[in-house]
Amino acid sequence: MAADESWQIVLVDLPGVQRPRDSLTKRMQRRVEHELADADAVRTEVEMLWQFHTRRLHPRTPPEHLTDRVAFSQRPPLRVVQCCACGLVYRNPRERAHELVGAYEGEAPADDVLASLFETQLGSYRAQARRLYDVLGRGGAGIEVGSYVGGFLAAARELRLDVEGLDVNETASVFARRKGFRVTIGDLESWNEKRSFDAVAIWNCFDQLPDPRRAVIIARGLLRPGGVLAIRVPNGGFYAALRQRLSGTTAPVATAILAHNNLLGFPYRHGFTMGALTRLLETLGFEIVSTYGDTLVPIADRWTRRWAAVEERAVKGVLKAVAKVGGAQRAPWFEMYAVKAADANGVTGVHGGIG
């Protein structure tokens, strides 16, 4: 395996083998993945993203309010590829797990930034809480992995869902605690409480986890029989298809769609397709009961020009309408709801590139 202190190159082969990338394995690499964007193409996308938001933000926008709009926890990928078998999009090479977790743990956003995120995204979280409640068919106890500022915890409380949070970022967790929510600082690997839940929700970080497969296994162990696992991810297939239209006459529309959904520059570790995520969950003992096509939560705030905020709502409104008619696979983001199956036989043989 080629590597330095902060990244590693892996060759993904099915089912579950990671091979070194060297001169003897390049032909094999091409059989299991194809390149979507090299370093130059990614750099171009990042520059397009900056230009896009520079026009839409007020000149005096504080740097801290650029977070998760043009500045992200992870560095831009050096290369983005797609699995030839299931369509999973991922960065290769990719950061080591400890580098990834450290990037999130070390963030310390100001209170006004966290408060803005909480208020801006609460409406979207209310819709997600309602969908989860409908799948459960009742109230119940749950845990949200990656709870951050507590927007979903607030929305769940309104529906009498007893949901607590789990997040690696201390600053965001303390902010959520001040709002009266139960939040543990840590991750699924470090969770050692002997309790079970009716629901586990991973809305904000499944695509960034060092090992999504391991996370699903742990989540299943936390669920009671018939419990629900809810996952929300960026649609890798959507990104792969639309980035091909970033030149020519379709470029302005493609750029706006990808930028308003935080897909331009691919600031994620994994971009699941519905097929890839379905395969992962079903192999690990879940039954898919519902999917929902969506867009990124709103990002416009008081620093966004008024016309740009209207543009964002319009673009996302059209995309939601398309997904409603054409299915979740046509949305830039999607949610998948899966019930813990009674029998978990055959929990091996999952895509080797995940984790």
LINGIQUI-V620789 format. One record per residue. RES is the residue in three letters. NEAR is the number of other C-alpha atoms within 10 Angstrom. Layout:
((RES,NEAR) (RES,NEAR))
//
This chain:
((MET,12) (ALA,11) (ALA,15) (ASP,10) (GLU,8) (SER,12) (TRP,17) (GLN,17) (ILE,20) (VAL,22) (LEU,22) (VAL,23) (ASP,19) (LEU,14) (PRO,12) (GLY,15) (VAL,15) (GLN,18) (ARG,16) (PRO,18) (ARG,20) (ASP,14) (SER,7) (LEU,9) (THR,12) (LYS,12) (ARG,11) (MET,14) (GLN,19) (ARG,13) (ARG,13) (VAL,17) (GLU,22) (HIS,15) (GLU,15) (LEU,19) (ALA,23) (ASP,15) (ALA,13) (ASP,11) (ALA,15) (VAL,21) (ARG,17) (THR,14) (GLU,23) (VAL,20) (GLU,14) (MET,19) (LEU,23) (TRP,16) (GLN,12) (PHE,17) (HIS,18) (THR,15) (ARG,12) (ARG,17) (LEU,20) (HIS,14) (PRO,11) (ARG,7) (THR,13) (PRO,10) (PRO,9) (GLU,13) (HIS,21) (LEU,17) (THR,12) (ASP,12) (ARG,16) (VAL,22) (ALA,17) (PHE,15) (SER,17) (GLN,16) (ARG,12) (PRO,20) (PRO,22) (LEU,17) (ARG,20) (VAL,28) (VAL,21) (GLN,24) (CYS,22) (CYS,13) (ALA,14) (CYS,18) (GLY,20) (LEU,25) (VAL,31) (TYR,26) (ARG,25) (ASN,22) (PRO,19) (ARG,21) (GLU,22) (ARG,16) (ALA,16) (HIS,10) (GLU,16) (LEU,20) (VAL,19) (GLY,13) (ALA,14) (TYR,16) (GLU,18) (GLY,13) (GLU,14) (ALA,13) (PRO,13) (ALA,13) (ASP,13) (ASP,11) (VAL,14) (LEU,20) (ALA,15) (SER,16) (LEU,21) (PHE,19) (GLU,12) (THR,18) (GLN,18) (LEU,19) (GLY,16) (SER,17) (TYR,21) (ARG,20) (ALA,14) (GLN,21) (ALA,22) (ARG,16) (ARG,18) (LEU,23) (TYR,19) (ASP,11) (VAL,18) (LEU,17) (GLY,9) (ARG,12) (GLY,16) (GLY,15) (ALA,16) (GLY,24) (ILE,25) (GLU,22) (VAL,26) (GLY,25) (SER,28) (TYR,28) (VAL,30) (GLY,32) (GLY,21) (PHE,27) (LEU,29) (ALA,23) (ALA,21) (ALA,24) (ARG,15) (GLU,13) (LEU,14) (ARG,14) (LEU,22) (ASP,19) (VAL,25) (GLU,22) (GLY,25) (LEU,22) (ASP,24) (VAL,22) (ASN,24) (GLU,19) (THR,20) (ALA,25) (SER,25) (VAL,19) (PHE,19) (ALA,24) (ARG,15) (ARG,11) (LYS,13) (GLY,12) (PHE,20) (ARG,18) (VAL,27) (THR,19) (ILE,20) (GLY,18) (ASP,16) (LEU,17) (GLU,9) (SER,8) (TRP,13) (ASN,7) (GLU,7) (LYS,6) (ARG,9) (SER,18) (PHE,20) (ASP,24) (ALA,33) (VAL,26) (ALA,25) (ILE,23) (TRP,19) (ASN,16) (CYS,18) (PHE,25) (ASP,24) (GLN,18) (LEU,19) (PRO,21) (ASP,14) (PRO,19) (ARG,23) (ARG,16) (ALA,19) (VAL,22) (ILE,14) (ILE,14) (ALA,22) (ARG,26) (GLY,14) (LEU,23) (LEU,22) (ARG,15) (PRO,16) (GLY,16) (GLY,24) (VAL,29) (LEU,27) (ALA,23) (ILE,22) (ARG,23) (VAL,26) (PRO,28) (ASN,28) (GLY,26) (GLY,24) (PHE,20) (TYR,25) (ALA,21) (ALA,11) (LEU,19) (ARG,19) (GLN,14) (ARG,15) (LEU,18) (SER,11) (GLY,8) (THR,9) (THR,12) (ALA,15) (PRO,13) (VAL,14) (ALA,19) (THR,22) (ALA,20) (ILE,21) (LEU,22) (ALA,24) (HIS,25) (ASN,23) (ASN,23) (LEU,26) (LEU,26) (GLY,24) (PHE,26) (PRO,23) (TYR,26) (ARG,25) (HIS,27) (GLY,30) (PHE,27) (THR,24) (MET,22) (GLY,14) (ALA,21) (LEU,21) (THR,18) (ARG,17) (LEU,21) (LEU,24) (GLU,19) (THR,19) (LEU,24) (GLY,21) (PHE,26) (GLU,19) (ILE,20) (VAL,11) (SER,14) (THR,19) (TYR,19) (GLY,24) (ASP,29) (THR,23) (LEU,20) (VAL,18) (PRO,18) (ILE,18) (ALA,23) (ASP,15) (ARG,13) (TRP,16) (THR,19) (ARG,16) (ARG,14) (TRP,9) (ALA,15) (ALA,18) (VAL,12) (GLU,16) (GLU,18) (ARG,15) (ALA,12) (VAL,16) (LYS,21) (GLY,13) (VAL,12) (LEU,18) (LYS,22) (ALA,14) (VAL,16) (ALA,20) (LYS,15) (VAL,10) (GLY,12) (GLY,16) (ALA,22) (GLN,20) (ARG,19) (ALA,25) (PRO,28) (TRP,28) (PHE,24) (GLU,21) (MET,20) (TYR,25) (ALA,23) (VAL,26) (LYS,25) (ALA,18) (ALA,11) (ASP,10) (ALA,13) (ASN,10) (GLY,11) (VAL,14) (THR,12) (GLY,14) (VAL,21) (HIS,24) (GLY,17) (GLY,24) (ILE,22) (GLY,17))
//
